[in-house]
Each structure stands twice: as C-alpha cells, then as structure tokens.
Amino acid sequence: MYFYTYVLRSGKDGKFYTGCSDNLKGRFEAHSRGRVPSTKSRRPLELVYYEACRDRKDARHRESYLKTHHGKMFLHNRLKSYLTGCKNL
C-alpha cells in the first residue's frame, strides 16, 4: 500500500493546497466535488504534483515539509516549467 502527498492548484485563486491520503484518486474526487471544507470554495482544482510513500508517517512528514518555505521553494523549482507565470507559491 502506498500513501500519497499531493498538491492541488485552485483554478479560482491560483493558490495551492497540500495534503496526504492513502487513496489519491478518491481524495482528489472528494476535493473536486466540494466534499472537503478547506477547498470547497476554491474549486475547480487541478492535481499538479504528488509523491508516493510506503509509510503513512513518511507521507505526513513530506506533507509538512512541502508546507514550509523550503518545501515551497522545492515545488517551485520542481514545477518551474509547468508553473510559468504562477506567482502564488
């Protein structure tokens, strides 16, 4: 079983949401359908990045890291060509 750390981008405000789940497809569908309070008003959402981990603890640790200043810099560099013109990281 894998655990996923993921990053969504809001089509409404261009901002990012970072989360963690053991069911990436199901969790993304929940976000997209407005079933997650923290992203309900920010739809439509786009999955822009994810990582798979073998352990829930590792996935949660990675989620915490990606929410830090250095984690956001990592994402910006990792997605540089994809996010050209995006300034909301």
C-alpha positions as CSV (number, residue, x, y, z in Angstrom):
1,M,0.0,0.0,0.0
2,Y,1.1,3.5,-0.8
3,F,0.4,6.8,0.9
4,Y,0.4,9.9,-1.2
5,T,1.4,13.5,-0.6
6,Y,-0.2,15.7,-3.1
7,V,-0.5,19.4,-4.2
8,L,-3.6,20.9,-5.7
9,R,-3.9,24.2,-7.5
10,S,-7.0,26.3,-7.3
11,G,-8.4,27.5,-10.6
12,K,-10.2,30.2,-8.7
13,D,-7.4,31.9,-6.8
14,G,-4.3,30.1,-8.2
15,K,-3.2,29.1,-4.7
16,F,-2.0,25.7,-3.6
17,Y,-3.3,23.1,-1.2
18,T,-1.1,20.3,0.1
19,G,-2.5,17.1,1.6
20,C,-1.9,13.5,2.2
21,S,-4.0,10.3,1.6
22,D,-3.8,6.6,1.0
23,N,-6.3,6.9,-1.9
24,L,-5.1,9.7,-4.2
25,K,-7.9,9.3,-6.8
26,G,-10.7,9.2,-4.2
27,R,-9.3,12.1,-2.3
28,F,-9.0,14.2,-5.5
29,E,-12.6,13.4,-6.4
30,A,-13.7,14.5,-2.9
31,H,-11.9,17.8,-3.3
32,S,-13.3,18.2,-6.8
33,R,-16.9,17.6,-5.7
34,G,-16.7,20.0,-2.8
35,R,-16.6,17.4,-0.1
36,V,-13.5,18.9,1.6
37,P,-14.3,22.1,3.5
38,S,-10.9,23.6,3.1
39,T,-11.0,23.5,-0.7
40,K,-14.8,23.6,-1.3
41,S,-14.8,27.3,-2.2
42,R,-11.6,27.2,-4.2
43,R,-12.8,24.9,-7.0
44,P,-12.0,24.0,-9.7
45,L,-8.9,22.2,-8.6
46,E,-6.1,20.6,-10.5
47,L,-3.7,18.0,-9.3
48,V,-0.3,19.4,-10.1
49,Y,2.1,17.2,-8.0
50,Y,2.2,14.1,-6.0
51,E,4.7,11.7,-4.4
52,A,4.2,8.1,-3.3
53,C,5.5,6.9,0.1
54,R,5.5,3.4,1.6
55,D,4.7,4.6,5.1
56,R,1.9,7.0,6.3
57,K,4.4,8.7,8.7
58,D,6.8,9.4,5.8
59,A,3.9,10.9,3.7
60,R,2.8,13.1,6.6
61,H,6.4,14.2,7.1
62,R,6.7,15.1,3.5
63,E,3.4,17.0,3.6
64,S,4.7,19.0,6.5
65,Y,7.9,19.8,4.7
66,L,6.1,20.9,1.5
67,K,4.2,23.4,3.5
68,T,7.4,25.1,4.7
69,H,9.2,27.9,2.9
70,H,11.9,25.5,1.8
71,G,9.3,23.0,0.6
72,K,7.5,25.6,-1.4
73,M,10.9,26.6,-3.0
74,F,11.4,22.9,-3.8
75,L,8.0,22.7,-5.5
76,H,8.6,25.9,-7.4
77,N,11.9,24.5,-8.8
78,R,10.4,21.1,-9.5
79,L,7.4,22.5,-11.4
80,K,9.2,25.5,-12.8
81,S,8.3,24.9,-16.5
82,Y,4.7,23.9,-15.6
83,L,4.0,26.9,-13.4
84,T,5.5,29.5,-15.6
85,G,3.8,32.7,-14.8
86,C,2.4,31.5,-11.4
87,K,3.4,33.7,-8.5
88,N,1.2,32.2,-5.7
89,L,3.6,29.5,-4.4
